[in-house]
Amino acid sequence: MFGSEVKGRRKSRRMSLADLSASTGIDRGLLSKLESGSRRPSVEQVKMLARALDLREEVLIADAGLLPPDVRAAFGSVASVGF
């Protein structure tokens, strides 16, 4: 869910992986792995991505699975809050 949300938001903003890498300082290869779900992001990486993609940090953190399930349920998903 997290990776597809990041990738969808990046593409909707017409950003390449290189663009997002330049905006966040996160290596392009790591961004690709985060989007594919083969790597789990750190909280700091999620915060950098949220800022670069104009998303609420807490919702993206929840989508990344970095919160306990009961807390995550309170936030919902990025799609459910209209981003």
Wavefront OBJ file of the C-alpha trace (Angstrom):
o trace
v 0.000 0.000 0.000
v 2.711 2.510 0.962
v 4.777 1.973 -2.185
v 1.821 2.216 -4.513
v 0.641 5.411 -2.780
v 4.072 7.001 -3.142
v 4.423 5.900 -6.757
v 0.920 7.068 -7.651
v 1.449 10.443 -6.033
v 4.868 10.826 -7.686
v 3.419 10.017 -11.118
v 0.411 12.301 -10.621
v 2.873 15.113 -9.961
v 4.782 14.102 -13.118
v 7.950 13.409 -11.138
v 10.564 10.868 -12.134
v 12.437 8.810 -9.562
v 15.377 11.141 -10.212
v 13.182 14.171 -9.434
v 11.942 12.620 -6.197
v 15.476 11.609 -5.289
v 16.657 15.190 -5.783
v 13.766 16.506 -3.671
v 14.285 14.084 -0.793
v 17.957 13.144 -0.849
v 16.910 9.471 -0.927
v 18.870 7.357 -3.403
v 16.957 6.566 -6.610
v 17.568 2.827 -6.190
v 16.168 2.895 -2.667
v 13.129 4.852 -3.851
v 12.464 2.158 -6.429
v 12.656 -0.518 -3.726
v 10.337 1.466 -1.458
v 7.789 1.841 -4.260
v 7.936 -1.857 -5.122
v 7.572 -2.852 -1.488
v 10.843 -4.743 -1.333
v 12.174 -2.329 1.327
v 10.427 -0.797 4.303
v 11.038 2.927 4.863
v 12.306 4.530 8.026
v 10.172 7.167 9.718
v 12.625 9.844 8.536
v 12.355 8.645 4.916
v 8.560 8.715 5.155
v 8.710 12.283 6.448
v 10.985 13.348 3.580
v 8.665 11.708 1.043
v 5.578 13.278 2.592
v 7.108 16.746 2.331
v 8.250 16.223 -1.262
v 4.884 14.799 -2.346
v 2.748 17.234 -0.336
v 1.173 14.508 1.792
v 0.337 14.473 5.492
v 3.225 12.786 7.311
v 1.041 10.917 9.798
v -1.112 9.356 7.091
v 1.882 8.249 5.049
v 3.513 6.858 8.207
v 0.341 4.877 8.852
v 0.306 3.578 5.272
v 3.936 2.506 5.672
v 2.894 0.235 8.524
v 5.040 2.102 11.012
v 2.188 2.463 13.514
v 0.401 -0.214 15.553
v -2.770 -1.521 13.834
v -5.178 0.196 16.230
v -3.519 3.571 15.718
v -3.222 2.967 11.965
v -6.979 2.313 11.728
v -7.658 5.754 13.187
v -5.817 7.410 10.288
v -7.218 5.400 7.388
v -5.342 5.514 4.091
v -4.104 8.327 1.887
v -6.857 7.571 -0.621
v -9.604 7.778 2.018
v -8.671 11.323 3.023
v -8.726 12.653 -0.495
v -5.052 13.041 -1.370
l 1 2 3 4 5 6 7 8 9 10 11 12 13 14 15 16 17 18 19 20 21 22 23 24 25 26 27 28 29 30 31 32 33 34 35 36 37 38 39 40 41 42 43 44 45 46 47 48 49 50 51 52 53 54 55 56 57 58 59 60 61 62 63 64 65 66 67 68 69 70 71 72 73 74 75 76 77 78 79 80 81 82 83
